[in-house]
């Protein structure tokens, strides 16, 4: 594990450092600037992408997503109605900007709105294109080493990394054959450029969208899932966004029980009704061949890949695209391990942070996304979770500021 050196002249000092330039990091930065009056000169976002939201853009483009699963009130702007106002008169001129139910925005509209938020708060100017390689709590701040140098000493750090760097690889899928790739791997380049026979392995919304995109492009497509096609409008019950379900979760003191509640609440491997209908239409038309079963083996031949299923079916294809989502292990890897070790930060049995209601893992360390789910519940990872995390952070900043002002009187 890389160690962090002592303070040097090359150390950059900041009030706030956000590690992660995805949905959560961008929204939290906007809220800190727009609602907590943080000085733009004193906040930065560290992310290895060439631009903010890079993984979001590449992943949604790969799957062929047309509309978000989330309703229009879940976006990166400050006000809940921001996306609807941004659509403005275009709603009357152009159909398809929002899809029923819940006015789910078209991906293009959502991305344009994200660009507007980034432009409004000049977040691109705050983006450090680097990877945080080491992190430790010290007496006078949190020291973060970057892959590009120099080091940063921040008074407050927000861990806003998601699960994007831990795609779930099925056990029997070979990792050394370029014809077998996970669609969410960084630098994914496995999309067929000519007509091919392709297996898409996965049972959730991403697998369905990838399969439908391949069908539309004229490929011979097999969709292989371990279970039947499960239909749910959202990836967890909307009641988890309010007191209906969160009240009981928040009252539960046992973090192991909270973990069980999260696992039970999530609709993993599910698809919303509109995608489900499209998949069933493609199956009925013979454009998509669906197989329910476990993958027993994938054998690499000179020209073809042979996939054997637990049902006895044998599929011979030219490409296998894995769309099996992300692993459940705690994000952040060695970076978060080192941070936790540096200050003996509390973790649950599952390895995830135990934080307070302000999402503080330490007086100088806040968390968002998956790292906050033992406090925010099943919706912590999605866009709604980003908004809830930002609200907690802004409230904490204001409370600290008000307390400081009162103490000085």
Order of alpha helices (4+ residues) and beta strands (2+ residues): beta-alpha-beta-alpha-alpha-alpha-beta-beta-alpha-beta-beta-beta-beta-beta-beta-alpha-beta-beta-alpha-alpha-beta-alpha-beta-beta-beta-beta-beta-alpha-beta-beta-alpha-alpha
